[in-house]
Amino acid sequence: MSKELVKNLQEPVAYRYAVPRLNPERPEWHYTMTKTKPESQPLYASRKWVGLNDDEVHQAFCHAEYETPYSWDEDPEAWCKAFYNYVEAKLREKNQ
C-alpha cells in the first residue's frame, strides 16, 4: 500500500516539529499528539490496527473464566492476568 493511500485512509497518530540546533542538518525532533505548530509534520501508523470483535472478547472472558484455574472471587488479580494474556496474544496474532 502506498504512503499516499495510507494517508488518505488514516488520521495522523502524532505530529513532529523540528527544534533548531547548532547543526541545521540534524534538527532535534519534538513529538506531540496534536498539531501544535503550523510547521508540524503529521505521522501515520504504518498499517491499520485490528482490534477484537465482541465474540473474541467473549472468548477471552470464557478462557479466563473456564479454562484457567483462577476464580474471580478467589484471585481476581490472577484472573485478570489470564484475561489480559489471552487478549494480548489474540491482538498480536491479528496485528503481526
C-alpha positions as CSV (number, residue, x, y, z in Angstrom):
1,M,0.0,0.0,0.0
2,S,1.4,3.4,-1.0
3,K,2.1,6.1,1.6
4,E,-0.4,8.4,-0.1
5,L,-3.1,5.8,0.2
6,V,-2.4,5.2,3.8
7,K,-2.5,8.9,4.5
8,N,-5.9,9.1,2.8
9,L,-7.3,6.2,4.9
10,Q,-6.0,7.2,8.3
11,E,-5.8,10.2,10.6
12,P,-2.3,11.1,11.9
13,V,-1.3,9.3,15.1
14,A,1.1,12.1,16.1
15,Y,2.9,15.2,14.9
16,R,6.5,16.2,15.0
17,Y,8.3,19.5,14.5
18,A,12.0,20.4,14.3
19,V,13.7,22.4,17.0
20,P,16.7,24.3,15.7
21,R,20.1,23.2,16.8
22,L,23.7,24.3,16.0
23,N,23.8,21.9,13.1
24,P,20.7,22.7,11.0
25,E,21.1,19.4,9.0
26,R,20.3,17.4,12.2
27,P,17.4,19.0,13.9
28,E,16.0,17.8,17.2
29,W,12.5,16.5,16.8
30,H,9.8,17.1,19.3
31,Y,6.7,14.9,19.2
32,T,3.1,15.8,20.2
33,M,-0.3,14.2,19.9
34,T,-1.9,17.3,18.5
35,K,-0.8,19.8,15.8
36,T,0.8,22.5,18.0
37,K,2.7,24.4,15.4
38,P,1.9,25.3,11.7
39,E,5.1,23.5,10.6
40,S,4.3,20.3,12.4
41,Q,4.5,17.2,10.2
42,P,1.8,14.5,10.6
43,L,2.9,11.0,11.4
44,Y,0.9,8.0,10.3
45,A,0.8,4.4,11.5
46,S,2.4,2.0,9.1
47,R,-0.8,0.0,9.0
48,K,-4.3,0.0,10.3
49,W,-4.7,-1.5,13.8
50,V,-7.0,-4.5,14.1
51,G,-8.9,-4.9,17.4
52,L,-11.0,-7.6,18.8
53,N,-14.7,-8.0,17.9
54,D,-17.3,-8.8,20.6
55,D,-17.1,-12.5,20.0
56,E,-13.3,-12.5,20.5
57,V,-13.7,-10.5,23.8
58,H,-16.3,-13.1,24.9
59,Q,-13.9,-15.9,24.1
60,A,-11.2,-14.2,26.2
61,F,-13.7,-14.0,29.1
62,C,-14.6,-17.6,28.7
63,H,-10.9,-18.6,28.6
64,A,-10.2,-16.8,31.8
65,E,-13.4,-18.0,33.5
66,Y,-13.5,-21.6,32.5
67,E,-10.1,-22.7,31.0
68,T,-7.8,-21.4,33.8
69,P,-7.6,-22.5,37.4
70,Y,-8.3,-18.9,38.6
71,S,-11.6,-17.7,40.0
72,W,-12.6,-14.0,40.0
73,D,-13.9,-14.4,43.6
74,E,-10.8,-16.1,45.0
75,D,-7.9,-14.5,43.0
76,P,-9.1,-11.5,40.8
77,E,-5.5,-10.5,40.0
78,A,-4.6,-13.9,38.5
79,W,-8.0,-14.0,36.7
80,C,-7.3,-10.5,35.2
81,K,-3.8,-11.6,34.1
82,A,-5.2,-14.7,32.4
83,F,-7.8,-12.5,30.6
84,Y,-5.1,-9.9,29.7
85,N,-2.6,-12.5,28.4
86,Y,-5.3,-14.1,26.2
87,V,-6.3,-10.7,24.8
88,E,-2.7,-9.7,24.2
89,A,-2.0,-12.9,22.4
90,K,-5.0,-12.5,20.1
91,L,-4.1,-8.9,19.3
92,R,-0.5,-9.9,18.5
93,E,-1.8,-12.7,16.3
94,K,-4.2,-10.3,14.4
95,N,-1.6,-7.4,14.0
96,Q,1.6,-9.2,13.2
